[in-house]
């Protein structure tokens, strides 16, 4: 998307007698695009440039804060940013085929966090929900080279403000990306000698990044949710919520994937 100044400059070059090819080479803009501006210099209503709250002269918070915080949780779990050849960032979040409701929720949050085109790509076992904009990098400063669990992940002060205001949306986004809810069971021997089976619900969150797990557990602490750590191959990769009052809180505000 090109602003009006860029469009006007390209047209002024044409008026000097330069050819479409010459103007295209000088500006780096496709000939077809410049030709379309000779017919209509103003973008169509549905193609007006997306404004970025963070790039503004006075940086602001996203308009739909809850949607952004939920999307932030999804991004930290199963999202990535990649830079295209055109200098535009593509945000992709992988959502398992097993949870069609999650796919819809992700696409809805993505469109609300940064109003732009959102599309879905079927991949083996999952759907990649994607959107392109040069401003995604502004909204996700955690982007950087390498895998998330191999580099520091911290929230900017304005992101921390949003997470503090919408903690359940953050927990829900992280859980929808890297969590599961299931029924566990155990057996106990009663005084009579009888063996009895007990079942209980447990929430699991698994992420290889110590920083992301800490963000999750710190938010649970702020919400009064009790949690514990389970080791896997000697590493503390799993955060478990199993106590009944805490499970009830998670059920009320997060719930199973769907």
Secondary structure in CASP SS format (residue, H / E / C, confidence):
PFRMAT SS
TARGET T0000
AUTHOR 0000-0000-0000
METHOD secondary structure of the structure
MODEL  1
X C 1.00
X C 1.00
X C 1.00
X H 1.00
X H 1.00
X H 1.00
X H 1.00
X H 1.00
X H 1.00
X H 1.00
X H 1.00
X H 1.00
X H 1.00
X H 1.00
X H 1.00
X C 1.00
X C 1.00
X C 1.00
X C 1.00
X H 1.00
X H 1.00
X H 1.00
X H 1.00
X H 1.00
X H 1.00
X H 1.00
X H 1.00
X C 1.00
X C 1.00
X C 1.00
X H 1.00
X H 1.00
X H 1.00
X H 1.00
X H 1.00
X H 1.00
X H 1.00
X H 1.00
X H 1.00
X C 1.00
X C 1.00
X C 1.00
X C 1.00
X C 1.00
X H 1.00
X H 1.00
X H 1.00
X C 1.00
X C 1.00
X C 1.00
X C 1.00
X C 1.00
X C 1.00
X C 1.00
X C 1.00
X C 1.00
X C 1.00
X C 1.00
X C 1.00
X C 1.00
X C 1.00
X C 1.00
X C 1.00
X C 1.00
X H 1.00
X H 1.00
X H 1.00
X H 1.00
X H 1.00
X H 1.00
X H 1.00
X H 1.00
X H 1.00
X H 1.00
X H 1.00
X H 1.00
X H 1.00
X H 1.00
X E 1.00
X E 1.00
X E 1.00
X E 1.00
X E 1.00
X C 1.00
X C 1.00
X C 1.00
X C 1.00
X C 1.00
X E 1.00
X E 1.00
X E 1.00
X E 1.00
X E 1.00
X E 1.00
X E 1.00
X E 1.00
X C 1.00
X C 1.00
X C 1.00
X H 1.00
X H 1.00
X H 1.00
X H 1.00
X H 1.00
X H 1.00
X H 1.00
X H 1.00
X H 1.00
X H 1.00
X H 1.00
X H 1.00
X H 1.00
X H 1.00
X C 1.00
X C 1.00
X C 1.00
X C 1.00
X E 1.00
X E 1.00
X E 1.00
X E 1.00
X E 1.00
X E 1.00
X C 1.00
X C 1.00
X E 1.00
X E 1.00
X E 1.00
X E 1.00
X E 1.00
X E 1.00
X E 1.00
X E 1.00
X C 1.00
X C 1.00
X H 1.00
X H 1.00
X H 1.00
X H 1.00
X C 1.00
X C 1.00
X C 1.00
X C 1.00
X C 1.00
X C 1.00
X C 1.00
X C 1.00
X H 1.00
X H 1.00
X H 1.00
X C 1.00
X C 1.00
X C 1.00
X C 1.00
X C 1.00
X C 1.00
X H 1.00
X H 1.00
X H 1.00
X H 1.00
X H 1.00
X H 1.00
X H 1.00
X H 1.00
X H 1.00
X C 1.00
X H 1.00
X H 1.00
X H 1.00
X H 1.00
X H 1.00
X H 1.00
X H 1.00
X H 1.00
X H 1.00
X H 1.00
X H 1.00
X H 1.00
X E 1.00
X E 1.00
X E 1.00
X E 1.00
X E 1.00
X E 1.00
X E 1.00
X E 1.00
X E 1.00
X E 1.00
X E 1.00
X C 1.00
X C 1.00
X C 1.00
X C 1.00
X C 1.00
X E 1.00
X E 1.00
X E 1.00
X E 1.00
X E 1.00
X E 1.00
X E 1.00
X E 1.00
X E 1.00
X E 1.00
X E 1.00
X E 1.00
X C 1.00
X C 1.00
X C 1.00
X H 1.00
X H 1.00
X H 1.00
X H 1.00
X H 1.00
X H 1.00
X H 1.00
X H 1.00
X H 1.00
X H 1.00
X H 1.00
X H 1.00
X H 1.00
X H 1.00
X C 1.00
X C 1.00
X C 1.00
X C 1.00
X E 1.00
X E 1.00
X E 1.00
X E 1.00
X E 1.00
X C 1.00
X C 1.00
X E 1.00
X E 1.00
X E 1.00
X E 1.00
X E 1.00
X E 1.00
X E 1.00
X C 1.00
X C 1.00
X H 1.00
X H 1.00
X H 1.00
X H 1.00
X H 1.00
X H 1.00
X H 1.00
X H 1.00
X H 1.00
X H 1.00
X C 1.00
X C 1.00
X C 1.00
X C 1.00
X C 1.00
END
